[in-house]
Amino acid sequence: MSLGFKAQIKPIEKVNEEFTRAKCFVAAHGKNRNFSFISKETFEEALPTLAYCPVTAHLFLNEETGEYQIGGHDVEFVVDETGVNLKDLTVPFGVVIDNTYKWEKVSEYGEEVEYLTAEIYLWEKRYPELMQAIYDENTWFNESMEISFSNSRPYKEDSNYTEVLDMAFSAL
């Protein structure tokens, strides 16, 4: 399952010629715009699975603006003699650093929200366009975390939401 959130990536330091250490705003606990509800406790139970998760994206050149942008879980339909197939357009650009997780308060749409953050390594030398696409202190873009879960239910406070009761991270 893929759950979308607004996210921001802030470079912290250049580690060496290849990698930049950055902070990723992963997700907020509670009710989310994608109609999921994930408690802080559920996130915390899943934290061990966040270690070394790949940081993936679809990086593409916007032909209208000439600027690089980050897509989502973009796929391409490929039609050939075997039929219609989906080709994943995302690429792993980095990895989550183990034991760098914390909760931070963020002002979002005039409300204070608590976000799970994690530090990541981004492979800047191999993909220099990535930093052009993500680095802007004022830019929040659509980020989604890929999770697997085996237990969910309608959220008892608001049945329009699905409460995720257990989960494991598989990618950001």
N, C-alpha and C positions, 0 to 999 in steps of 0.2 A: 504494500500500500504506500502511496505517496501522499504526504500531507503538506500543503503549501502554507508558507508564512511569509511575512515581510522580514527581510534580513539585511544586515549590513556587515561588511568586512572591513576591518581597520588594520592596515599594516602596522606592526609594532617595531620590527627591526629586520634588517637584512642579515641573514645568518651567514651566508657566503655568496659566492658568485652565482650559485644555482637557486638557492631557496630564500624566501622571505617568510618570516614568522608573522602571523596575523591573528586577529581575534574575529571569530564568527559568532554572530547573534543567531542562535540555533532555532529557538522556539519559545513561546510563552506558555505557561501552564494555565489551565482553566479552559473557558470557552474560547474557541477560535473562529475566525471568519469562514473557515471551511466546514463548519458545523461539526467539528470534533470537540470533545472535552477530554483533556488529559490532565490528571491531577499532578501536583508537584511530587507526590509520593511515587506515582507510576514512573515519572521521568527519572527520579532518583534511583529507583530499583533497576532501571535500564542503563544507568551510566556506565557500568563495566563494558557494555557492548558498544559504546561510543569510541572506545580506544582504538586508534588506528583505522577507523572507518575512512573510506575514500571520500574526498571532496570532488564532486563531479559537476560538470556543466556542459552546456552546448554554447560554445563561443562562436559567434558569427559576425561577419561584416555587414552592417546595415548599408545597403547600396544607396539608399536615399541620402543618408547623412554622412557616409564615409567613415563612421565610427564603429568600433567593436561593441557588441552587446552580448549579454548573457541571456540565453533562452532558458527553457525549463527542461522537463523530461521529454525533449523533442525526439520524435521519431519520423522516419521517412517511409512512405509506402513504396515498396519495390515490386513491380510486376514483371515476372519472367515466366519461363516455361513451367515452373513448379507452382505458380499461382501468385497470390498477393502475400508478401512478407513484410514484416516490420524491421527496419534497420535502426538501431539505437544511434543517436547522434551525440550522445554525451561522452565526455572524455574525462578520465581521472586527472585532475590538475594538482592534487595535493592529498594530504592526509591529516586526520585529527590527532593531536598530540595527547598522549595518555595523561591522566590526572591533572588536567588544566581547566576543569569545569568549575563554573561558579554561577550564581544567580546575581543578576544586576537589574536595578530599576531603570526603566526607559520610559520617556514620555512619548506616548503614541496616541495621536489624534486627541490630544488634550487630557489624556488619562495616564496615570502612572501604572505601568505593567512590568511584571517581573519576568525577565528573559533568562533562559539558560544560555550561557556563552561557553565557548571552548576555543582554545588556541589551536591554530592549524599551521602546517607548512604548505606553502604554495610554490610550485616549480616555476619560478619567474623567468629563469634564463631560457628554458625550453619554450615557454609560452609568454613572451613579453606583452602580447596584446591583452592578456588576462588582466594585468594591473591597470591598463588603460580603461578597461570595461568596468572594473569594480571600484576603483579608488576615487571616492569623492565623499568627504566627511558628511555631506548632507543627503547622500543618496541611499535610499532603502530600496531594495529590489526584491522581486519574488524569489524566495529560496524555499526549497522543500526538502524535507528529510524523508528518506525512505526507511520505513520500518516494517517489521513483521509482527503480527500479534495473533494470539489464538483465542482471546477472550474479549468480548465487547458486549455492550447492551445499550438500550436507549437511556440517555441520561435522565435520572429521576426528577431533576429540577426543571428540565425542559426537554421533552421527547423529540424535539427537532434536532437535537444533538446526539451524536453517538459517543458514548463514553468508552475509551480504550482502557481496559483493565490491566493488561500486561503488554509489554512490547520489547523489541530489540531493535537497535539501530542497524541499518545496513549501508547507508550512505547519506551524505549531506549534499 
